[in-house]
């Protein structure tokens, strides 16, 4: 065997497998990149959907303000209703919130002043969801055991329940 033939044979033994390994590695990298891109698109789609839902709720509120105050249309997307059916919210809170919602719906809105209606709408659309959201951000053990008002011996749980009532 000549030196040239031996050199070609050795190069085929070394270079050809390296070529196929690199090609396969490139395929795996490309597949992984496609999967990451699809996950990114899915998460971006989820965020866009959530922001559209929030914008729809905000547009409803802004539309009501532009046309004068009107009665709140409770839907599954409304923050008050979401919290009403949230299992993390304590049962006592949910029962008081249910009473608030029933009282709101039974109120004759034509018989109350615009400022009273504004206060009711603000309470249900903003204040109660903020109050419950702040409570849920606390540790459950802390909320029910640590006394935050030493004068009345109230915990966070007691304070939120009092505010809801």
Backbone bond lengths (Angstrom), bond angles and torsions (degrees), N, CA, C in turn:
res aa  C-N    CA-C-N  psi(-1)  N-CA   C-N-CA  omega(-1)  CA-C   N-CA-C  phi
1 X - - - 1.421 - - 1.522 108.88 -
2 X 1.267 112.94 137.89 1.456 116.91 -178.53 1.531 110.00 -84.73
3 X 1.277 114.38 162.35 1.456 120.60 -179.52 1.527 111.29 -61.67
4 X 1.302 117.44 -39.31 1.445 122.84 -179.26 1.530 110.85 -64.50
5 X 1.319 117.53 -42.46 1.461 122.01 178.70 1.527 109.83 -66.14
6 X 1.301 117.07 -41.91 1.454 121.91 177.90 1.541 110.95 -62.47
7 X 1.301 116.65 -40.00 1.457 121.49 178.50 1.536 111.43 -65.09
8 X 1.304 117.38 -42.60 1.468 122.00 177.91 1.525 110.05 -64.71
9 X 1.328 116.75 -43.33 1.463 121.26 -179.99 1.533 111.27 -63.23
10 X 1.302 118.14 -44.17 1.461 121.72 177.93 1.537 111.67 -65.67
11 X 1.307 116.07 -39.01 1.462 119.01 178.97 1.523 110.64 -65.94
12 X 1.328 118.15 -36.81 1.459 121.21 176.49 1.528 111.15 -66.16
13 X 1.309 116.36 -38.03 1.453 120.65 -179.65 1.527 111.04 -68.31
14 X 1.322 118.73 -35.15 1.455 122.39 -177.00 1.531 111.77 -92.82
15 X 1.297 117.93 -48.13 1.460 121.78 -171.29 1.530 112.49 -75.29
16 X 1.316 119.40 -42.36 1.461 121.71 -176.80 1.535 111.21 -62.14
17 X 1.337 120.77 -47.33 1.476 118.24 177.11 1.530 113.10 -62.98
18 X 1.322 117.11 -36.71 1.458 119.88 177.87 1.520 109.43 -62.49
19 X 1.313 118.41 -40.36 1.453 122.78 178.75 1.533 110.74 -59.90
20 X 1.342 116.76 -46.67 1.462 119.88 -179.03 1.537 112.12 -69.16
21 X 1.311 117.29 -36.12 1.461 120.70 177.19 1.527 109.94 -64.67
22 X 1.306 117.54 -44.82 1.459 121.26 179.36 1.538 110.80 -63.90
23 X 1.323 116.26 -39.64 1.463 120.41 179.29 1.536 110.20 -64.13
24 X 1.322 117.83 -43.22 1.468 121.90 179.17 1.527 110.71 -66.26
25 X 1.316 116.71 -40.48 1.461 120.61 178.30 1.523 110.34 -63.45
26 X 1.310 117.51 -37.64 1.451 121.96 177.85 1.531 110.48 -64.24
27 X 1.336 116.41 -39.46 1.469 119.89 177.77 1.522 110.77 -63.03
28 X 1.333 117.20 -44.97 1.461 121.34 179.82 1.528 111.21 -62.88
29 X 1.315 116.90 -40.61 1.458 121.20 178.43 1.521 110.69 -64.01
30 X 1.329 115.89 -41.83 1.451 120.32 179.36 1.533 111.34 -65.57
31 X 1.328 118.32 -41.90 1.460 122.25 178.43 1.521 110.40 -63.62
32 X 1.322 116.97 -43.32 1.463 120.75 178.31 1.528 110.96 -62.86
33 X 1.316 116.33 -39.94 1.460 120.63 178.59 1.526 110.80 -64.57
34 X 1.317 117.49 -40.50 1.463 121.74 178.35 1.523 110.06 -63.98
35 X 1.335 117.20 -42.21 1.464 120.50 179.79 1.534 111.15 -64.41
36 X 1.334 116.70 -43.54 1.464 119.85 178.09 1.527 110.46 -62.45
37 X 1.326 116.61 -39.93 1.459 120.82 179.12 1.532 110.81 -64.32
38 X 1.340 117.71 -41.22 1.461 120.98 178.70 1.527 111.01 -66.27
39 X 1.331 117.72 -39.12 1.465 120.75 176.56 1.527 110.27 -63.75
40 X 1.313 116.73 -41.16 1.457 121.23 178.05 1.524 110.38 -61.88
41 X 1.332 116.98 -45.23 1.458 120.45 179.52 1.533 111.41 -63.77
42 X 1.337 116.82 -39.42 1.461 120.33 179.12 1.527 110.59 -64.69
43 X 1.330 117.67 -44.14 1.467 119.84 179.67 1.528 110.70 -68.04
44 X 1.323 117.68 -37.72 1.459 120.40 177.45 1.526 110.65 -64.87
45 X 1.328 116.32 -38.00 1.463 120.67 177.74 1.522 110.38 -64.78
46 X 1.337 116.94 -41.08 1.464 121.14 178.55 1.523 110.86 -62.88
47 X 1.325 116.75 -45.15 1.465 120.87 178.99 1.529 110.25 -63.08
48 X 1.329 116.61 -41.31 1.470 119.87 179.34 1.521 111.09 -64.34
49 X 1.319 116.93 -40.21 1.463 120.82 178.95 1.519 110.89 -64.11
50 X 1.341 116.49 -43.89 1.457 119.89 178.56 1.524 111.51 -64.12
51 X 1.326 116.97 -40.88 1.464 119.03 -179.45 1.529 110.96 -68.94
52 X 1.339 117.15 -33.33 1.467 119.58 175.82 1.517 110.61 -65.49
53 X 1.330 117.24 -40.17 1.464 120.55 178.60 1.525 110.49 -64.36
54 X 1.339 116.72 -42.82 1.461 120.17 178.28 1.528 111.00 -65.22
55 X 1.344 116.20 -38.81 1.455 119.40 178.26 1.527 110.99 -65.32
56 X 1.340 116.59 -36.27 1.463 119.89 178.57 1.521 110.46 -63.60
57 X 1.340 116.18 -43.10 1.470 119.93 177.84 1.524 109.96 -64.65
58 X 1.339 117.50 -43.54 1.466 120.96 179.20 1.525 111.03 -64.67
59 X 1.334 116.83 -38.74 1.459 119.83 178.39 1.523 111.19 -65.10
60 X 1.337 116.64 -36.41 1.466 119.69 176.09 1.517 110.09 -60.62
61 X 1.344 115.77 -46.86 1.465 120.05 -179.61 1.525 110.19 -63.81
62 X 1.342 117.70 -44.49 1.463 120.90 179.87 1.526 111.14 -65.79
63 X 1.328 116.75 -37.50 1.464 121.18 178.78 1.526 109.95 -63.67
64 X 1.338 116.16 -41.33 1.455 120.28 178.32 1.517 110.36 -63.88
65 X 1.323 117.35 -40.15 1.470 120.14 -179.08 1.517 110.53 -66.91
66 X 1.335 116.60 -37.01 1.459 119.63 -179.24 1.525 110.87 -68.89
67 X 1.314 117.29 -35.47 1.460 121.63 -177.70 1.525 112.12 -97.44
68 X 1.281 118.95 16.17 1.459 121.85 -174.08 1.522 108.06 87.06
69 X 1.289 115.87 161.51 1.454 120.19 -177.13 1.513 110.45 -73.19
70 X 1.311 115.39 142.41 1.454 119.99 176.50 1.518 108.77 -139.19
71 X 1.297 115.08 177.83 1.460 121.25 -177.53 1.524 110.13 -70.41
72 X 1.327 117.25 141.81 1.455 122.41 179.47 1.526 108.98 -72.27
73 X 1.319 115.91 131.87 1.459 120.75 173.37 1.521 107.59 -92.83
74 X 1.317 116.01 108.01 1.456 119.73 -179.13 1.526 108.94 -75.43
75 X 1.319 115.47 127.44 1.464 121.12 176.07 1.519 107.79 -132.34
76 X 1.320 116.17 172.80 1.468 120.38 -179.01 1.526 111.21 -63.16
77 X 1.341 118.06 -24.14 1.470 121.24 -178.97 1.520 112.71 -86.02
78 X 1.316 117.59 -11.52 1.462 120.34 -177.85 1.526 109.34 -66.00
79 X 1.354 118.15 134.05 1.474 120.94 -176.76 1.530 113.14 -56.78
80 X 1.312 117.35 -36.58 1.467 120.94 -179.69 1.528 110.21 -64.52
81 X 1.314 117.14 -43.54 1.469 121.81 -179.21 1.523 110.49 -70.32
82 X 1.328 117.34 -38.80 1.471 119.98 176.84 1.522 110.28 -57.17
83 X 1.333 116.60 -45.18 1.463 120.59 -179.23 1.522 111.63 -70.82
84 X 1.334 117.05 -31.92 1.458 121.31 -179.72 1.528 111.25 -62.63
85 X 1.332 116.46 -33.54 1.458 120.71 -179.29 1.527 113.42 -103.23
86 X 1.324 116.97 7.08 1.460 121.13 179.24 1.534 109.30 -78.11
87 X 1.318 116.38 125.95 1.464 121.23 -177.79 1.528 112.32 -69.83
88 X 1.337 118.27 -19.29 1.462 120.85 -179.87 1.525 111.68 -75.02
89 X 1.331 116.40 -23.19 1.460 120.90 -179.98 1.529 107.99 -75.23
90 X 1.328 118.15 129.16 1.469 120.28 -179.95 1.535 112.04 -57.01
91 X 1.326 115.37 149.80 1.469 121.02 -176.43 1.524 111.70 -60.40
92 X 1.334 117.13 -37.99 1.464 119.97 179.89 1.530 110.51 -61.88
93 X 1.332 116.79 -40.13 1.462 120.81 178.15 1.520 110.06 -64.66
94 X 1.336 115.80 -44.91 1.464 119.66 -178.18 1.526 111.57 -63.24
95 X 1.326 117.45 -37.85 1.466 118.70 179.98 1.526 110.86 -67.53
96 X 1.329 117.54 -39.95 1.469 120.23 177.09 1.527 110.02 -66.53
97 X 1.336 116.72 -40.99 1.466 120.00 178.44 1.529 110.62 -63.35
98 X 1.331 116.59 -38.43 1.458 120.34 177.33 1.530 110.12 -62.78
99 X 1.329 116.84 -42.29 1.473 120.79 176.44 1.527 111.16 -61.28
100 X 1.335 116.51 -41.42 1.470 120.68 178.73 1.528 109.81 -61.07
101 X 1.342 116.23 -46.65 1.459 120.35 -179.76 1.523 112.29 -62.66
102 X 1.331 116.78 -41.16 1.467 119.95 178.87 1.522 111.39 -67.14
103 X 1.323 116.78 -40.19 1.461 120.00 177.63 1.524 110.49 -63.90
104 X 1.345 115.73 -39.78 1.467 119.69 179.84 1.529 110.46 -63.22
105 X 1.322 115.50 -45.55 1.463 118.89 -177.83 1.526 112.32 -69.75
106 X 1.332 118.04 -28.16 1.466 120.13 -179.51 1.528 112.41 -85.84
107 X 1.327 117.12 -9.69 1.464 120.91 179.46 1.527 109.36 -69.18
108 X 1.303 116.14 136.41 1.472 120.67 174.66 1.524 107.07 -83.44
109 X 1.321 115.99 101.24 1.458 121.06 -171.52 1.523 113.00 -69.28
110 X 1.301 116.65 -18.44 1.458 118.71 178.24 1.526 110.96 -74.17
111 X 1.329 116.85 -22.54 1.457 121.09 -174.61 1.527 114.16 -92.13
112 X 1.326 117.63 -4.79 1.466 119.58 179.79 1.523 109.18 -107.54
113 X 1.319 115.30 158.60 1.463 119.89 -178.11 1.525 110.49 -74.85
114 X 1.318 114.30 164.40 1.458 119.90 -179.35 1.528 111.43 -64.35
115 X 1.333 117.26 -36.25 1.466 119.82 179.41 1.530 110.88 -68.99
116 X 1.343 117.66 -36.02 1.462 119.90 176.67 1.531 110.75 -67.19
117 X 1.335 115.68 -40.85 1.465 119.64 178.01 1.528 110.75 -64.81
118 X 1.344 116.31 -40.37 1.467 120.00 176.54 1.521 110.41 -59.81
119 X 1.334 116.86 -44.46 1.466 121.42 -179.77 1.528 110.66 -62.52
120 X 1.319 117.01 -44.07 1.471 120.41 178.27 1.523 111.45 -62.28
121 X 1.326 116.50 -45.99 1.469 120.45 -180.00 1.521 111.22 -62.94
122 X 1.315 116.58 -42.46 1.469 120.86 179.38 1.529 110.69 -64.53
123 X 1.320 115.93 -39.85 1.456 120.70 178.63 1.525 110.80 -60.74
124 X 1.315 116.80 -47.48 1.469 120.40 -174.06 1.520 112.10 -78.29
125 X 1.324 118.80 -38.51 1.464 119.65 -176.76 1.520 113.66 -83.23
126 X 1.347 117.74 -27.60 1.462 119.26 -173.63 1.519 114.13 -121.44
127 X 1.319 116.76 -56.15 1.462 120.35 -169.63 1.522 113.71 -66.10
128 X 1.332 117.99 -48.48 1.469 119.61 -178.78 1.535 110.86 -64.20
129 X 1.358 119.47 -46.49 1.475 117.59 176.55 1.529 113.48 -60.14
130 X 1.347 117.71 -37.12 1.476 119.80 176.96 1.527 110.64 -64.56
131 X 1.321 116.38 -44.01 1.461 121.70 -179.16 1.524 111.16 -60.99
132 X 1.317 116.62 -47.94 1.467 120.80 -179.66 1.524 110.39 -68.40
133 X 1.321 117.73 -39.43 1.466 121.03 178.02 1.521 111.83 -61.40
134 X 1.331 115.96 -42.44 1.469 119.86 177.58 1.528 110.79 -64.41
135 X 1.332 116.26 -40.63 1.466 119.81 178.97 1.534 110.49 -63.98
136 X 1.342 116.92 -43.16 1.467 120.13 -178.06 1.526 112.47 -68.14
137 X 1.331 116.89 -20.50 1.467 119.28 178.53 1.525 111.70 -75.98
138 X 1.344 116.68 -14.09 1.465 120.61 177.71 1.529 110.57 -80.54
139 X 1.305 115.79 155.82 1.453 121.38 171.32 1.531 108.00 -67.27
140 X 1.336 118.65 136.32 1.463 121.62 -175.83 1.526 111.89 -61.79
141 X 1.309 116.85 -41.44 1.464 120.35 179.46 1.532 110.28 -63.25
142 X 1.326 115.95 -44.32 1.462 121.08 179.18 1.525 110.46 -61.98
143 X 1.337 116.81 -43.95 1.462 121.19 -175.17 1.520 112.62 -64.07
144 X 1.318 116.63 -30.64 1.467 118.72 -175.68 1.528 113.86 -100.83
145 X 1.341 118.29 -12.99 1.464 118.76 -175.25 1.522 114.69 -116.04
146 X 1.317 118.19 -32.91 1.461 120.46 -175.54 1.526 109.91 -82.62
147 X 1.310 116.02 124.76 1.466 121.78 -179.32 1.527 108.18 -80.97
148 X 1.339 115.26 123.51 1.464 119.41 -179.20 1.516 112.34 -106.34
149 X 1.325 117.64 -18.78 1.463 122.31 176.49 1.526 107.05 -119.17
150 X 1.329 116.03 96.66 1.466 119.91 -174.71 1.524 112.22 -68.68
151 X 1.320 117.97 -26.06 1.457 120.72 179.77 1.527 111.80 -66.50
152 X 1.314 116.79 -41.14 1.466 121.28 -178.60 1.526 112.53 -104.91
153 X 1.332 116.45 -1.17 1.461 122.13 -177.71 1.538 111.27 57.09
154 X 1.334 116.39 44.40 1.458 122.06 -178.28 1.520 111.65 -101.02
155 X 1.323 115.27 141.27 1.458 121.94 171.66 1.524 108.06 -94.13
156 X 1.314 117.10 176.06 1.465 120.77 177.41 1.522 110.57 -60.03
157 X 1.322 116.08 -39.82 1.459 121.70 178.76 1.528 110.00 -58.32
158 X 1.333 116.77 -48.50 1.464 121.29 -179.41 1.530 111.62 -63.01
159 X 1.332 116.33 -40.36 1.466 120.62 -178.89 1.529 111.06 -64.02
160 X 1.346 116.49 -45.09 1.465 119.84 -179.15 1.528 109.39 -65.98
161 X 1.311 117.56 -41.57 1.455 120.76 178.88 1.525 110.89 -61.97
162 X 1.337 117.48 -41.66 1.460 121.57 177.16 1.533 110.86 -62.89
163 X 1.336 116.21 -42.80 1.468 119.82 -179.29 1.525 110.13 -65.35
164 X 1.318 117.76 -39.57 1.463 119.94 178.24 1.525 111.00 -65.19
165 X 1.330 115.43 -41.76 1.461 118.46 179.09 1.503 111.18 -65.27
